[in-house]
Amino acid sequence: MFLVLMTLVPLLMAIYIVKRLILPCDISLRLKMILTAFTLLFSQAAGINFVLYGTSFRTELVMILTSFCFCFIFMLFICCLLANLIGWIFGLFFPVFWIVFTAFGVCLLSMWLGTKQPSIHRLNFHAGLAQPVKIVQLTDLHIGSYFTKEWLAKVIDKVNALHPDIVFITGDIIDGSPHLLEPQLQPLTKINAPVYMVYGNHEYYYNLKQWVPVFERLGLHILENESVEANGLVIGGVG
C-alpha cells in the first residue's frame, strides 16, 4: 500500500503539471513530449529510491538525485496549483518561467535545510520540580534515507555537549531494514543520558517487530502505551 501511494500520488501530480503547465506552452510537440517524459519519470523518483533499497545501485548520489527530482515535482505541482488558483480567483497570470524558477529555488532551499545539521532550539518553562531537568528531544533522524553514521555521530556530539539529564527520540529514527542499518545507528549508544523513544510511522513501514530488539540493543527505552518516572517527571509514550 505504501509503495502504491508513493507511485500513484506523485503520478497524479505529474499529470496535473503536464496538463496545466507543459501542454499549454508555445513550444514544439517534440519538446512537450520530452518534458512530459521527464516529468513522469521524476514523479517516480521516491518510488525508485524505495525499490533500490538494499541494492548496490542505491548510492548516496542516487539518493540525492532521486530526492531532488521528487522534491522538484512536488514543489512544481504546488507552485502550478497556486498560480492557477490565483489566476482563477484574481485574474492574475504568472509566466511559466517564474513558476518553474520559484519551484526550483524552493526545492534547492528545502534540500539544503533538510540535509544540514539540525539547529538547537531552547525552551525554558517551570514545572514545579525540586531540581532543574534538562531534556533534549530528537525527532525524524531518518537514518538510511540519506543520513549516515557519520552525520548521526555529529548530531550525538551536539546532544552530549548540551549535558542533558534525559533524551527523547520521538519517532522516524530509520528508513530501512535492521540488518542494513543497525551499524549506522551505533552513535546512539554514545548518548550520555537515559534515552526514551516512541515509534514513528517509518518504523512501521520497515517492519517494527524486527526493529524492537535493535532499539533495545542500542540502549533505547521504548515507551509503548506506558509511562515511567525519571528525574521527578512522569514520562508517557505512545507510538
N, C-alpha and C positions, 0 to 999 in steps of 0.2 A: 504493500500500500504506500509506504513511504517513497519508494522509487517511482511508483506511478505518479504520485503528486509532484515529485521533483522533475518529472518529464512533462506531464500534461500542463501544469500551471505555466511554466516558462514558455511552452509552445503556444499557448493561448495569448500570452503577452507578445510573442514574436509575430503572430498573425495580425494582431492589432497594429503593431508597428508597421508591418508591410502594407496593410490596407490604408492606414491613415497618414503614413509618412513617406513611404517609398513609392508606392504606385501613383500618387498624385504629382510626384516630381516631374519636372520638364526635362527628362533625360532619356537616353536611348533605351529601347527594350532590353538590349543585352546587358546594360549596366544595371537596370532594375532587377534582372534575373540574378546577376552576380550578388547584388546587395541583399536580395531576398534569401539566397542560398546561405550567405554568411550569417544573416540574422537568425535563420532557423538553426544553423549549426551552433552559433554562440549560445542560443537559448538552452541547448542541451549540455552545456559545459559542466554544470553541477552534477548532472546525472552521469556524465562521462567520468568525472572525478571519482564519484562513488563506485562506479563499476570497476575502475582501475585500482581500487584499494587492495593492497596486499600484493600487487604485481610490481615488477621491476620498472614498469612504464610510469608509475606514479612518483616521479621525482619532484624535488622542490620546485624546479622550473615549471613543470606541468601543473602543479598545484597553484602556482602564482598565475599562470596564464588562464587556466580554467576559471579561477576565482574572479579574475579581472573581466573575462568575457561575460560571465554570468552577471556580475555587478553592473557592467555597462548596459546589458539588455534590460535589466531591472530599472536602472536609472533612466534609460531612454524611454521605456514604457511610461514611467511616472511623469517625465517631462512632456511627453507627447500627449498624455491624457490631460494634464493640467492645461497645456496650450489649447487643446480642443475645447475644454470646458470654459476657459476664459474667452475664446473666440465665440462660442455658442451663447454665453451669457452677456458679455460686454461688447462683442463685435470687434475685439482686438485680435489680430492675427500675427503670429511670430514667424519670421523666416525659418526655413528648415535648418539652415546653418546654425542659428542661435539655439535651437532645440538640441541639436546634436552636440554642439560645443558645451552647453550647460551640462548635459548628461555626462559627457566625457570628463569635464572638470570636477563634478561632484563625485564621479567614480574614482578618480585619482585621489581626491581628498579622503574619501571614505576608506580606500585601501590603505592609505598612509596611516590614518587614525586607527584602523583596525589591526595593524600589524606592529605598531610601535609598542614599547614597554608601557604597561599601564601606569597612569598617574596616581598619586596619592591624594585622597580627599579625606580631610579630617573633620569629624563631627564630635562635639562635646555636649553631653547632656547629664543631668542629675537624676540618679535612680535611687537615692536614699541608701547607698551602700556605706558600710563602715570604712572600707578602703577603696581607692580608685581601681578600676579594672580597665585594662587596655585590650581592646578587641580589634583584630584585623580580619576583614572579610575579603575573600577572593571569590570570583564568580566567572563562569564562562571561559575557562582556560583553553578549552578545545585543543588539547594536545593531540596531534596526529593529523589535523586538517591542514595546518601549515606550520604550527608552532612545534618546536623541537625541545629536546632535553636541555640544550644549551640556553634556549630562550627561557625555559622554566627555571633553570638554575639562577638566572639573573633576577627573576621575579622573587624567588625564595630569599635571595640575598637582601632584597629590598624589604621583605617581610621581617627577616631577623633583625635588620637594622632598626626597626621600629620597637623591638623588645616587647612583643605582645604577651599578655597573660593567656589569651585564648585566640585561636584562629578558627574562623568559619569558612567552609567552602560550600557555596550554595548552588551546586549543580553544573552540569555540562563540563566536566573535567576533561572528557576524552571525545575523540572522533575516530573510533576504530576498535579492533578486537584486542583482547588481553595479551595473546601470545606475541603480538607485534608491538604493543605499546607499553607493556609493563616496564621494560628497561628505560623508556623515555620518561617515566614518572618517578624515577628514583630520587630526584631532588626533593620531592615531597617529604622524604624521610629525614631531611636536614632541618625541618622547621623546629625551632627551639621553643615549642609551646604545645599544649594539647590541641588537637585538631578535630573538630566536629564537622560532619558533612551530611548533606542531603543529596538525593538524586535529582538530576535534570532530565529533560526529555531525551537528550542524546545518550544517556546511559541506558535508557530503554531501547533506543534504536539499535545499539550494539550489544544486545544480549546481557541484560542486567545481572542475571543469575551467575554468569561467568565472571562478571566484574566484582561481585561482592567479596570473594576471598582475596582478590588482588588488592582491593582497597584496605582490607583488614591487614594484609601483609605489609602494607605501606604505613601502618600505624594510624589510619584514619578511623575515628569513631563514627560509625554510621547511625544516624537517628532516623528511624523509620516508624512513624506514628508513635513516638515515645519521647520522654524527656529525661534529662539528667540535671543534677545540681553541681555547679562548679563556681568557685570564687564568689559565693553569695548570690549567684544567679540561677534561675531555673531556665534551662535551655531546651526548647521543644523543636522537634523536626518532623516534617512530612515530605514525602517525595513530590 
